[in-house]
């Protein structure tokens, strides 16, 4: 793909929830820590694609992770330099497989290469999501989902391309799959 003047992108999605992951807490010995929650557990799904060469990020926030959401993500990626063909390295999540998603990818000149099942270690977006959730969502309760999603997007947008590549593990000597 690169030799033909195209681009490589790694795609994935992550869910941020109203009920945050509790990563750290302390309490006096013998006293149970109280964690206040709303009783709801709304969510937003952040679909993203990272260019492992440039550190550029394309992201789309949706309420779900279904076929229509995958189509919206593929179309957003297709709008980035529309005349340039793209290779999307994507996992085998069921919403990625339907014919409508494949047709949207083909219309946007995006060829999809599937990662093996259950291999998140091969997707650099996973590490980026881990840092995102630790910085934005962990141990914090938001009254509504839209401010949480906006803060997640703002955190990603504030990163430089080099920081994105570093946090995704693409600058590590142990992550050399692009050379193969």
Beta strands, then each sheet from edge to edge (+ up, - down):
strand 1: 7-17
strand 2: 43-50
strand 3: 57-62
strand 4: 86-90
strand 5: 110-114
sheet 1: 3+ 2- 1+ 4+ 5+
end
